[in-house]
């Protein structure tokens, strides 16, 4: 019943706009999957030279961070395609209000309206600050 109430508040995005977003999401999905495949061969290489070893470790750390970013974005894109399939696309998954069509044009995988996303970003920043403070105390 809650999903029906959410859909009643959703903006009329229109079939053409949904199809445009679907095409953008599928293109992004293909791009991200290719990027993830390129990073599949992350290896722990050892070099006889300490400088080379340090460079390999740095390259590996960058590749791992990029893979984490790609994986997260892949999940967001797949989730948006699932929301299209179940008819809840364009509705904030937190508050149930409509996501701005302008926001969806820029971020077709957006799951949250702008106010909810801003709140989540602030909470994430606060959480990260607590983690950094905890690490500083432990060191």
N, C-alpha and C positions, 0 to 999 in steps of 0.2 A: 504494500500500500504506500510506503514511503517513496518508492521509486516513481509511482504514478504522480504523487504530489510534486516531486522534483521536476518531472517532465512537464507538468502543467505550468511551472514557472520558467521553463527554459525558453530562450528566444527562438523564434522561427528562423533557424539558420538557412533553411532552404536546401533543396536537393542539390542544386548546382554547387553551392558553397561546400556542402558535405563531400561531394564527389571531388572537388578541388582539394580539399584537405586530405581526403583519402589517398589521392594520387601523390600528394606531397609526403604523406606518412609512409607510403610504400616505397617511394624513392629514398627517403631517409633510412628506412629499414635496410634496404639493399646496400646503401653506402656504409652504414654502421656494421653490418655483417661482414662486408669486405674488409673494413678496418680491423675488426676483431680477428679475422683470419690471418691478416698480416702480422698481428701481434701474438699469434698462437705459439710461435717458436721462441718465446723468451727462454733464454738459457743462462745458466750460471757459469759463465766462462771464467777461467783462471788464466792469468798471464804471468810469465816469469818476472816481469817488470811491475813494481808496485804502482807506478803511475798509470800503466795500461790497465792494471787490475782495478784501480780506482775509477778509471774512465768506463770500464765495462760495468762496474757496479752502478755508476751514475746512469748510464744508458738503460740498464735493466730497471732501475727505480722509476725512471721516466716512462718506460714502456708499461710497467705495471700500473702506474697511476693513470695512464691513458686508457689502459684496458678497463680499469675500474670505471672511468668516466663513460666509456663506450657501453659497457654493460648496463650502467644505470640508465643511460639514454635509450638503449634498446628496450629495456623494461617499460619505460614511459611511452615509447612509440607503440609497442605491442598492446599496452593497456588502452591507449587511445583507440586503436583499431578494434579492440574488444568492446569498448564503450560505443563505438559506431554500430557494431553488430547488435548490441542489446538495446540500442536506442537512447542511451544516457549521455551520448556525446554532447558537449556544450554545456554541461551542468557541473558545477563545482562539486567535487567528491567530498568536500568537508561541510559546507553550509547548505548545499542544494540550490544555490542561486545560479542564475545564468552566468556563463563566462562570456565576456565581451567578444563579439565577432572580430573586432580588431586584434584582440589578444590571440585568438585562435588563428588569425591570418599570419601572425608572426611566429607563434608557437603552437602549431596544430596538435602537439602532444600535451598541451597544458591540461592538467587535471584540476587545477584550482583557479578560482577567480582571483583578481589582483589583490584585494584586501586579505584573503586567506593566505595567499602565497607570501605576502609581506610579513604576516604574522609568523608563518612557518620559518621564513628566513631569519627573523629576529630570534626566534627560539633556537634555531640551529646555531646562530652566532653565539648566543649565550652558552649553549651546551659546549661548543668548541672552546670557548674561553675557560669554562670549568675544567675541561680536559687538559688544556695547556697549563693551567694553574696547578692541577694535580701532578702533572709530569714535572713541573718546576720544583714542587715541594719534594717529590721523590728523589730528584737528582740533587 
